[in-house]
Amino acid sequence: MENPQLQSPLNRAATDKFILIMDLPYLLKKNALNDPYINVEPLQMSIFGTVVPDIQVPEIDVRFRGQGMHISSYARPNYPPLTVNFTVDNSYNNYYILWKWLDVVNLAIQNIYGGGNATQLEDLATGTQFEYQTTLYIQALDEYNQPTLEFVFTKAFLTGLGSINYSYRTGNQLIESAATFHYSQLDVKKIIAK
């Protein structure tokens, strides 16, 4: 039997080996009918930075007869927001799609929600908050650029889009930005190599 602990010297995680894949939320797909620059195919982009937040199940300190013991709370606190850095593509397509996503949540021109006309409480009652939510998949790639692990963020929505800074004085020709997402659940799945 082979030793599963024996590994290739190239077998190491790298900081630039993460791909973000997401289906567009319903409202963006709906807007694609009137906007030729919104492609309804899933958005895929290479990301870097903090790609997975801290995951915790805190303990509880139980006191009994002058002693203390730690046990699990069996509860997971709300996840912190997910902020990913990405390189803006040469046509600014990935930045535009993210901008439009924020725009449907609060239209820049009309200053209103671009989906249904309900309030947040009515959205919760009717389920229309799912119009602007989607599922995000972050795949960790191995040394051969094959997906090996997948982080699944469900009921995710964009809450922030970073600035674009560019200067001719630096030698860097890449334009980078950041996106911040909030989500309800996080799952991790191992991807079996084919």
Residue pairs with C-beta under 8 A, 6 or more apart in sequence:
8 143
10 143
11 142
11 143
12 143
13 140
14 143
15 48
16 46
16 48
17 140
17 141
17 142
17 145
18 46
18 47
18 48
18 51
18 138
18 139
18 140
18 141
19 44
19 45
19 46
19 47
19 138
19 139
19 141
19 147
20 43
20 44
20 45
20 46
20 47
20 84
20 86
20 136
20 137
20 138
21 42
21 43
21 44
21 136
21 137
21 138
21 139
22 42
22 43
22 134
22 135
22 136
22 137
22 156
23 42
23 134
23 135
24 32
24 38
24 40
24 42
24 43
24 97
24 101
24 134
25 101
25 104
25 131
25 132
25 133
25 134
25 157
26 130
26 131
26 132
27 104
27 114
27 115
27 131
27 132
28 38
28 97
28 100
28 101
28 104
29 38
29 40
31 38
31 100
31 104
31 114
32 38
32 39
32 40
35 100
37 93
37 96
38 96
38 97
38 100
39 93
39 97
43 94
43 97
45 86
45 87
45 89
45 94
46 86
46 87
47 84
47 85
47 86
47 138
48 84
48 85
48 86
49 83
49 84
49 85
49 178
50 82
50 83
50 84
51 82
51 84
51 138
51 151
52 82
52 138
52 151
53 79
53 80
53 81
53 82
53 186
54 80
55 76
55 79
55 186
56 76
56 77
57 72
57 73
57 74
57 75
57 76
58 73
58 75
58 77
59 70
59 71
59 72
59 73
60 70
60 71
60 72
60 73
61 68
61 69
61 70
62 68
62 69
62 70
62 71
79 183
79 184
79 186
81 159
81 180
81 181
81 182
82 136
82 153
82 156
82 180
82 181
82 182
82 183
83 160
83 178
83 179
83 180
83 181
84 138
84 178
84 179
84 181
85 162
85 176
85 177
85 178
86 94
86 176
86 177
86 178
86 179
87 174
87 175
87 176
88 94
88 95
88 164
88 174
88 175
88 176
88 177
89 95
95 161
95 164
95 177
98 158
98 161
98 179
99 161
101 132
101 157
101 158
102 158
102 160
102 161
103 114
104 113
104 114
104 115
104 132
105 113
105 114
105 132
105 157
105 158
106 112
106 113
106 114
107 113
107 114
115 128
115 131
115 132
116 123
116 126
116 128
116 131
118 126
118 128
120 129
122 128
123 129
130 155
132 157
133 155
133 156
133 157
134 156
134 157
135 152
135 153
135 154
135 155
135 156
136 152
136 153
136 156
136 181
136 183
137 150
137 151
137 152
137 153
138 150
138 151
138 153
139 147
139 148
139 149
139 150
139 151
139 191
140 147
140 148
140 149
140 150
140 151
141 147
141 148
142 148
146 193
147 191
148 190
148 191
148 193
149 188
149 189
149 190
149 191
150 188
150 189
150 190
150 191
151 186
151 187
151 188
152 186
152 187
152 188
152 189
153 181
153 183
153 185
153 186
154 183
154 184
154 185
154 186
154 187
155 183
155 184
155 185
156 181
156 182
156 183
156 184
157 181
157 182
157 183
158 179
158 180
158 181
159 180
159 181
159 182
160 178
160 179
160 180
161 177
161 178
161 179
161 180
162 177
162 178
162 179
162 180
163 177
164 175
164 177
165 175
165 176
166 175
